[in-house]
Amino acid sequence: SRAYLKSNEEVGIIAGSSILLWETQRPKWLPIELEGYLSSTTHLGTEEKILDINEFPVGTNFSIRKIVFADLGGFNISLGRIGKNLLSGEETEFCQGLRSAGKHIYFAPDAKVQHRIPGNRVRAKTFLMRAYWQGISDAIISEKNFTPIKQKLLKEIVLLIYQIALDAIKALLNSFLLDFKKVFYHLFFLFERVGCLSEYSRNLLNSHSPGKEQQEFDDSLLTS
């Protein structure tokens, strides 16, 4: 990897594989398609390659060229875990900036790490909360590109309401079929879109202050 970086200056990041190491039994309700939200890289395949624009490394296993990191100003410290919230996406935003600067991300699957997954991270309620905050994080990142912002926010809000309704219908239909993995899959994205919707709505009302309101939502919606 070091030799590849030296000979290919257009590569700003080399990313490796992240293999999940379950500390408890893997939950039966968890679809494999959602393992990426636990930092698995199975979705990136097993071949060395330049990642395309819709592919991102996971923060558990990648190296950044020092000069590129400095030129881009490092990570956005307003993202990532802050207090009790579950904001994320600082690596994703950094990778977007890196690509905008004309650099590439190289995937070297033989550079492997094992990523421990404790049992408290794969409870259904915890995972759905992870989805909710993922939606908030995605909204914060995407809002930077909204021009004009109010018209774009309104359009995104209408689309999200439609997608949330569709996810709810799909989850309900699969519950009748007793396909609980698909039920959870659609519930996950329903919660993610609700998080995104809450952030867009707050921004539209000029009361952008992620943290307190989300925590109140956490406590009220997912209490057992």
Secondary structure as the mmCIF struct_conf table of DSSP 4:
data_model
#
loop_
_struct_conf.conf_type_id
_struct_conf.id
_struct_conf.beg_label_comp_id
_struct_conf.beg_label_asym_id
_struct_conf.beg_label_seq_id
_struct_conf.end_label_comp_id
_struct_conf.end_label_asym_id
_struct_conf.end_label_seq_id
HELX_RH_AL_P HELX_RH_AL_P1 ARG A 2 SER A 7
TURN_TY1_P TURN_TY1_P1 GLU A 9 GLU A 10
STRN STRN1 VAL A 11 TRP A 22
BEND BEND1 GLU A 23 THR A 24
HELX_LH_PP_P HELX_LH_PP_P1 GLN A 25 PRO A 27
TURN_TY1_P TURN_TY1_P2 LYS A 28 TRP A 29
HELX_RH_3T_P HELX_RH_3T_P1 ILE A 32 LEU A 38
TURN_TY1_P TURN_TY1_P3 SER A 39 SER A 39
HELX_RH_3T_P HELX_RH_3T_P2 THR A 42 LEU A 44
BEND BEND2 THR A 46 GLU A 47
STRN STRN2 LYS A 49 ILE A 50
TURN_TY1_P TURN_TY1_P4 ILE A 53 ASN A 54
TURN_TY1_P TURN_TY1_P5 GLY A 59 THR A 60
BEND BEND3 ASN A 61 ASN A 61
STRN STRN3 PHE A 62 ILE A 64
HELX_RH_AL_P HELX_RH_AL_P2 LYS A 66 ASP A 71
TURN_TY1_P TURN_TY1_P6 LEU A 72 GLY A 73
BEND BEND4 GLY A 74 GLY A 74
TURN_TY1_P TURN_TY1_P7 ILE A 77 SER A 78
BEND BEND5 LEU A 79 GLY A 80
TURN_TY1_P TURN_TY1_P8 GLY A 83 LYS A 84
HELX_RH_AL_P HELX_RH_AL_P3 GLU A 90 SER A 100
TURN_TY1_P TURN_TY1_P9 ALA A 101 GLY A 102
STRN STRN4 HIS A 104 ILE A 117
HELX_RH_3T_P HELX_RH_3T_P3 GLY A 119 ARG A 121
BEND BEND6 VAL A 122 ARG A 123
HELX_RH_AL_P HELX_RH_AL_P4 ALA A 124 SER A 142
HELX_RH_3T_P HELX_RH_3T_P4 GLU A 143 ASN A 145
BEND BEND7 THR A 147 PRO A 148
HELX_RH_AL_P HELX_RH_AL_P5 ILE A 149 PHE A 176
TURN_TY1_P TURN_TY1_P10 LEU A 177 LEU A 178
HELX_RH_AL_P HELX_RH_AL_P6 PHE A 180 LEU A 204
TURN_TY1_P TURN_TY1_P11 LEU A 205 ASN A 206
TURN_TY1_P TURN_TY1_P12 PRO A 210 GLY A 211
HELX_RH_AL_P HELX_RH_AL_P7 LYS A 212 LEU A 221
BEND BEND8 LEU A 222 LEU A 222
#
